[in-house]
Each structure stands twice: as C-alpha cells, then as structure tokens.
C-alpha cells in the first residue's frame, strides 16, 4: 500500500461514496468541479492503495438468521499480533480488532447456531499458541450495525471537523480516485 496522502478532493470523494456508493463518477465530478476522468483515476488509486473497496453489505439476517457473535480473547502479550493474523485467516471470523482493556483481541463473526460458534472457538481459536482464554457474547438485538463505512481522518483533522464541502475545494483540474464502496442491499 502506498503512503499517498489524501487531499480535500479524495476526502470529499470518500464522503460522497460513503453516503451512496452507486453514485456515478460524472455526478461526483460535477459536485466537486473536476473532470470525470479525475474522479475515475482517484478512485482507481484509492482502490489500488487499499484505502477503499466496493462490496455489497446485506442485512446479515438474510443469511439464514445468523447471530452476531463476539469473542473476547485474552492472549500472551508477546503473541497478540501473531494471533490476530491467524484469526484473520479463519473464514467464519469477519472482524479482528486489537484492544486495550479487558481483552487483547476482539473477534466477531456471524453464526447460525451456538454449536457452530462452539466448534470455531474450540477447534480454531483456543488451539492457537498464546491464546489463554476466550469469552463469547451473542447479540440478541442489534440496535445499530453499519458495517459499510469507516471515516478516514488525519489526526490533525480530527479536531477540525468533517471533510470540506464542494464550495471549499480548490478549483481547476485534479486527479480523482474511488474508495471502497459498501452498498447496503
């Protein structure tokens, strides 16, 4: 992944796509006052650099009524990163997060029944070297679950507020690229 810095146009593209990933490059270009080719190039670069991707995100209840399950993992501190890398390769796990707090690692996945969750924990997680304990939690009601968008902010910008609107962008030609689009179905 390149270390390309996101400028105001990149951030605005990401913001637009996060609200509607199906919006056309032409529409984005018109809103930002740049060419459609600029948008296309920037989106391609953002995808190539791994900063965005386009996927379809469905309501997970459509997949056989699965439950969102969380697995809090206590691990040997010297093995946390290695364990997280191994967890990423387990197909049933959709999310792996390193934590400060009660657990070192949080893994999440969608499971259709408790037996499936139990098999994954016993056969794939507990045997990993350095795993000391796994605590599971099963969601019973999801009040909000938005898997599609994560805001990209630079540390200095966190205090400054949201991405600029089209009126505050520099005029003239610029190159454009897309972000990873996640489209709710």
N, C-alpha and C positions, 0 to 999 in steps of 0.2 A: 504494500500500500504506500502510495506516495505521501509526502508531507505537505501537499498543497494546502495553502491557507484559503479558507472560504472568505470571499468578499461579500459585500452587501447584496449583489445580484444572486450569488449562489444561495445565500441565506433566504432571500425572498423566494427563489425558485423552490427551495425545500419547504418553506412555509406554505406556498400555494399548493404544492403537491400533497402536503400532509392533510390538507382540507379536502382535496379532490384529486386523487391520483389519475383519474381518467381525463383530466383537462388536457386540451391539445397544446402542442408546442406553440402553435400560432396564437392561441389565446394568451398564453403566458408572455410571449414576445410582445404582444400588443399592450398588455398590462404594464410591462416593465420598460417599454420604449426601446426595445432592441430587436434584432432580426430573429426570425425563426431558426436560422442556421446557428446562431449564437446559443440559443436555448438547447438545440439538439446536441451541439458539441459539449456544452457544460454538463448536460445530463449524462452523456456517454462517459465523460471524465469522472464524474461523481460515482457512477456505477463501477467503472474500471478501478477506481481507488478504493472501492468497498465502502464508500460513505453512504450510499443509498442502494436500495434494491426494490424491485417491484414484485409483490406477491399478493395472492388473494387471501384475505383473512375472513374466515367464515365464523358464524356463531358456533362455538365448539359443541353446543348441544345438538347440532345437526349431525354429528359424527357418532351416533349411537348412544346418546345421552351420557357422555363421559363426565367425570368429575375432575375438577382442577385439584391436583394434589401437590402439596409442598413437602419437601424432605429437607429438614434441617440437619446438617451433617457436622459433627464435631470431628476434627481431624488433627493429626500431628502437625503442628505449625510448620515444620520443615517440609511437609508433603502437600500442603494445601494447593499450591498451583498445579502440581502433577496430578492430584486427584481431580481437580476441576477440569483439566484437559481430558482425562479419561471419561469423566461424566459427560462431556460434550459429545463423545462418540456413541453414547447409549441412545438408540433410536427413540425409546419411549420418553426421553427427557427433552423438553422443549426449551428450557431456560436454566442457565447455571450462573449464579451470582456469588462473588466473594463478599463476605460480610465482616463487619466489626460488631461484636455483640455476643449474643447467646450462642450462635453457631458460627463456624468459619465459612461454611458454604450453604447456600440455599439452592436446591434443585427443584424444578417444577415440571409437571407433565400432566397429560390428560389420560385418565384411566377409566375404563368402563366398569371395573369392579374392584373390590378390595383384594381379591385373590391375585389379580394382575399386578397391583401395586406391591403386594407382599412378595411375589416372585422376583420383581425387579430389585427390591431392597435386599432380599436375602441372597439372590444369585449374582447380582451385578454390582451392587454398591458396597455392601458390608465386606465382601472379599477383597476390595481394593486395599493395597498396602497403605497404612496410615489412617484408615477410617477407624475411629474409636467408637462412635455412636451415631445412630440415625434415628431421628424423631420425625414422624409423619403427621400431617394435618390434612384433612379433606374438607374442601369448601362445601358448604351446604346451600349457600345462596350468594350469588355474585351480584353485588350492587353496581359495580363498575369494573369492566375488564376491557381495556383498549390495548390490544397487542400491536396495533398498527404503526404507531408513531412515537418516536423519541425526539425531542427537540435537541438541536445541535447548537450549543452556545460556547463561546470562548469564555474563559474565566473572567476577563476584564468586562465582558459584556453582560455578565450575569447581574451586575448592579445597574447596568444602563437600561435594561428593559428589552422588549421584543424586537424582532427584526424590523428594519425600516419599511415604510410603505413605498409604493412606486414613485410617488412625488419626490421622495428624498434620495432616490438613486441617481448616480451620475448619468448624464445624457451622453449620447454617442454610441459607437459600436463597442460591444463587449462579447466575449465568448460565453456560451451557456452550456450547462450540462444538467442532467436529471438526477434526482435522488431515488432511493429505493421506494417504490410505491407499494403500499399495502392497501388494498381495496376491500372495505367491508362488503360482504355479499348479503 
